[in-house]
Amino acid sequence: MGACLGVCSLLSCLSCLCGSAPCLLCSCCPSAKNSTISRLLFTFFLFLGTLVSIIMIIPGVEKELHKLPGFCEGSGSVLGVQTRVSCDSFLGHKAVYRMGFAMATFFFLFAVIMVCVRSSKDPRATVQNGFWFFKFLVLVGITVGAFYIPDGVFTSVWFYFGVVGSFLFILIQLILLIDFAHSWNQLWLHNAGESNAKGWYAALCIITFIFYATSIAAIVLLYIYYTKPEGCTEGKVLISINLILCLIISAVSILPKIQDAQPHSGLLQASLVTLYTIYVTWSALANVPTQTCNPTLLVRNSTGSVMATQTLTTWWDAPSIVGLTIFILCTLFISVRSSDHLQVNKLMLTEERAAGAGGEAAATESGLHRAYDNERDSVSYNYTFFHFCLLLAALYIMMSLTNWYRPDESLQVLTSPWTAVWVKICASWAGLLLYLWMLVAPLVLLDRDFS
């Protein structure tokens, strides 16, 4: 943690960090939109906090956290119950929760400040696009303060904040994946139409086949490893339900009426939604607290003295690695995206605008590599919603790094509650219903333009 903060402190010595985003663009970079640079810098703050969280949950580092002044004080109260449990068993868990709280508070603060900003003429837009050194100091100050929060009921209450935030961010990830698949499908179909080459159609078919083949293989593995011939009824039911729902959305996506209403919708999007749903199902089954139905439970559940013979809990199990990768890609996509899908733009409160084209031309003509203001007439994204998405992302990564675990009733180990399983499963169902609605909406709302 000290190394990460030290690097940023060195960077903060640069005078331009006290100014606006344009001066942060180096001479080797092409001209870019002011709004894009600001989103990337806020995303960098999120990734920095994530990196610090990862470092703190590594077993070797976790054992040294008791040296932080006051961090172990008051840890005789876990989940509001007085106990003599050593805080060493929960240091990494506590640290990640407090880092998540700090990042969520930071982005919540900016979400409130940036309410109803309409253009860069608003004085608050200057705060959004500048003063990076002071923003970094605010984040550091909130982080330091978070580590002095007494246990009490903090862990219990903040767990449910993380659950709700993660549920919403799973849905946002699905929306972004749908948008990405839509743009991908539209681009390749356009290239096929322009060049009159069948290779683009073949490539689409191959990618779609790979997604479906991977999904089928994953489902088979889930049945093998997370169910038993006798018992594990919950796992069998959950896998089967999601399999049926994925088959339904795939069939609906290629119905003639759906294709007439949305010519660019098809099996590519449905295959990606299916693959993501299977991943969420896998992640949910990895939290099933029954040992016989979850082969990875003991490996990730043995932080206390009760299971001292087992491997210490680590954050880098397979579901966490995949989740971290998807988290990074989707968060970056939020920062640079400019969707051409009308429904997604309305849902995500963003839109593709030509505003700022003059600024881009001026930057190009001057030969300078700098950012230009593309929001003089209107903002290109909703500032408040952007910070809200990063807030949800902070909660999601907090839950992912702790594997959605929390201290059990005996206060000896970190256990996986059924809450985590059902939240993830419900998120997968909500995502599938959302995608189904995006398919049938043009047929239901005939008075709206979905072109």
NORMO-V426663 format. One record per backbone hydrogen bond with DSSP energy under -0.5 kcal/mol. CO is the residue of the C=O (numbers start at 1). NH is the residue of the N-H. Records with the same first field share a line. If there is no record, write none. Layout:
# NORMO-V426663
CO->NH / NH
This chain:
# NORMO-V426663
1->5
2->6
3->7
4->8
5->9
6->10
7->11
8->12
9->13
10->13
11->14
14->17
15->18
16->19
17->132 / 133
19->131 / 132
20->23
21->24
22->25
24->26
26->29
32->372
33->37
34->38
35->39
36->40
37->41
38->42
39->43
40->44
41->45
42->46
43->47
44->48
45->49
46->50
47->51
48->52
49->53
50->54
51->55
52->56
53->57
54->58
55->58
58->61 / 62
59->63
61->64 / 65
62->65
64->67
65->68
68->71 / 72
72->75
74->77
76->78 / 83
78->81
81->78
86->89
87->90 / 91
88->91
90->94
91->95
92->96
93->97
94->98
95->99
96->100
97->101
98->102
99->103
100->104
101->105
102->106
103->107
104->108
105->109
106->110
107->111
108->112
109->113
110->114
112->115
114->117 / 384
116->118
118->379
119->122
122->125 / 126
123->126 / 127
124->128
125->129
126->130
129->21
131->135
132->136
133->137
134->138
135->139
136->140
137->141
138->142
139->143
140->144
141->145
142->146
143->147
145->148
146->149
151->154
152->80
153->157
154->158
155->159
156->160
157->160 / 161
158->162
159->163
160->164
161->165
162->166
163->167
164->168
165->169
166->170
167->171
168->172
169->173
170->174
171->175
172->176
173->177
174->178
175->179
176->180
177->181
178->182
179->183
180->184
181->185
182->186
183->187
184->188
185->189
186->190
187->191
188->192
189->193
190->194
191->195
192->196 / 197
197->200
198->202
199->203
200->204
201->205
202->206
203->207
204->208
205->209
206->210
207->211
208->212
209->213
210->214
211->215
212->216
213->217
214->218
215->219
216->220
217->221
218->222
219->223
220->224
221->225
222->226
223->227
225->295
229->231
231->228
232->236
233->237
234->238
235->239
236->240
237->241
238->242
239->243
240->244
241->245
242->246
243->247
244->248
245->249
246->250
247->251
248->252
249->253
250->254
251->254
252->255
255->259
256->260
257->261
258->262
262->265
266->270
267->271
268->272
269->273
270->274
271->275
272->276
273->277
274->278
275->279
276->280
277->281
278->282
279->283
280->284
281->285
282->286
284->287
285->288
289->291
290->293 / 294
291->294
294->297
296->300
298->301
301->303
304->307
305->308
307->310
317->321
318->322
319->323
320->324
321->325
322->326
323->327
324->328
325->329
326->330
327->331
328->332
329->333
330->334
331->335
332->336
333->337
340->342
341->345
342->346
343->347
344->348
345->349 / 350
349->382
354->357
356->360
357->361
358->362
359->363
360->364
361->365
362->366
363->367 / 368
364->367
368->370
370->32
372->34 / 374
375->120
380->351
381->383
382->386
383->387
384->388
385->389
386->390
387->391
388->392
389->393
390->394
391->395
392->396
393->397
394->398
395->399
396->400
397->401
398->402
399->404
400->403
402->405
404->417
406->415
408->411
413->408 / 415
415->406 / 417
417->420 / 421
418->422
419->423
420->424
421->425
422->426
423->427
424->428
425->429
426->430
427->431
428->432
429->433
430->434
431->435
432->436
433->437
434->438
435->439
436->440
437->441
440->443 / 444
441->444 / 445
444->446
445->448
448->450
